[in-house]
Amino acid sequence: QVQLVESGGGLVHPGGSLTLSCETSPRTFSTYAIGWFRQAPGKEREFVAAISQFGASTKFADSVRGRFGISRNYAALIYLEMSSLKPEDTAVYFCAASGQMTSLVFGSAEYWGRGTQVTVSS
């Protein structure tokens, strides 16, 4: 079974930092492009960031550019590094996989994780 599992969510103060992880299985699945998305209560899902299959290219939403980073190893782990967090970053964060990186920017993916909650509050 193909699976993506997110972890690392939690409560953080405004201005703080948090790193999320996405683990894929089987291991060969990590060669797919990976995207991060988020969805706040009562709002639609939005694109956050994406990384190509070998990690050479990345894309970020305007709302997080300069504050968030995305990286991956050559095994099965993908990271979303978040800093200077704001209350509006509060959402459930999902990782997703696609055979084509560009499709992730428009919300299209073949596989989705179940999400991890990130709450930014004093």
C-alpha positions in Angstrom: 0.0 0.0 0.0 1.3 3.5 -0.9 1.3 5.8 2.1 2.3 9.3 3.2 2.4 10.1 6.9 2.9 13.6 8.3 4.3 14.4 11.7 5.7 17.3 13.8 2.6 19.4 14.2 1.8 21.2 17.4 1.3 24.5 19.2 3.8 27.3 18.6 3.9 31.0 19.6 3.8 33.7 16.9 7.3 34.3 15.5 8.4 30.8 16.4 9.6 27.9 14.3 8.4 24.4 13.6 9.5 21.6 11.2 7.1 19.1 9.7 8.1 15.7 8.3 6.5 13.6 5.6 7.4 9.9 5.4 6.6 8.0 2.2 6.4 4.2 1.7 7.4 2.2 -0.1 10.9 3.8 -0.3 10.8 4.1 -4.1 7.8 6.4 -3.8 10.2 9.1 -2.5 11.3 9.7 -6.1 8.0 11.5 -6.8 7.6 15.2 -6.6 6.2 16.2 -3.2 4.0 19.1 -2.2 2.8 20.6 1.1 -0.8 22.0 1.4 -2.8 23.4 4.2 -6.4 23.9 5.1 -7.8 26.1 7.8 -11.3 25.6 9.3 -14.0 26.8 7.0 -11.5 27.6 4.2 -10.4 25.7 1.1 -7.2 23.8 0.8 -4.2 25.9 -0.5 -0.8 25.2 -1.9 2.2 25.9 0.3 5.4 24.5 -1.2 6.7 21.7 -3.5 10.0 20.0 -4.3 11.0 18.0 -7.4 11.8 14.3 -7.3 15.5 14.8 -6.8 15.3 18.0 -4.8 16.8 20.3 -7.4 13.8 22.6 -7.8 11.4 24.1 -5.3 8.3 26.3 -5.4 6.6 28.4 -2.7 3.3 30.1 -2.3 3.6 33.9 -2.1 2.2 33.8 1.5 5.1 31.7 2.8 8.1 32.6 0.6 11.0 33.7 2.6 9.6 32.1 5.8 9.2 28.5 4.9 11.7 26.0 3.4 11.3 22.5 1.8 13.9 19.8 1.6 14.2 16.0 1.1 16.7 13.3 1.5 17.3 10.4 -0.9 15.4 7.9 1.1 11.8 8.6 2.2 11.6 11.8 4.2 10.5 15.3 3.1 10.6 18.3 5.4 8.7 21.6 5.7 10.7 24.1 7.7 8.6 26.9 9.0 9.8 30.1 10.7 8.4 33.5 11.6 5.1 31.8 12.1 1.9 33.9 12.1 -1.6 33.1 13.5 -2.8 32.9 9.9 -0.5 29.9 9.4 -2.8 27.9 11.6 -4.1 25.0 9.6 -4.0 21.2 9.1 -0.9 20.6 6.9 -0.9 17.8 4.3 1.8 16.3 2.1 1.0 15.0 -1.3 2.8 13.2 -4.1 2.7 13.6 -7.9 4.5 12.4 -10.9 4.7 16.0 -12.1 5.8 18.8 -9.9 4.0 21.6 -11.8 0.6 19.9 -11.1 1.1 20.3 -7.4 1.0 24.1 -7.7 -2.6 23.8 -9.0 -3.7 21.4 -6.2 -3.5 18.2 -8.2 -1.8 15.1 -6.7 -2.1 11.3 -6.9 -1.6 10.5 -3.2 -2.4 12.4 0.0 -1.5 12.1 3.6 -4.0 12.6 6.4 -2.5 15.8 7.8 -1.0 17.2 11.0 -2.4 20.2 13.0 -0.3 23.3 13.3 -1.6 26.0 15.7 0.1 29.4 16.0 -1.2 31.2 19.1 0.0 33.2 22.2 
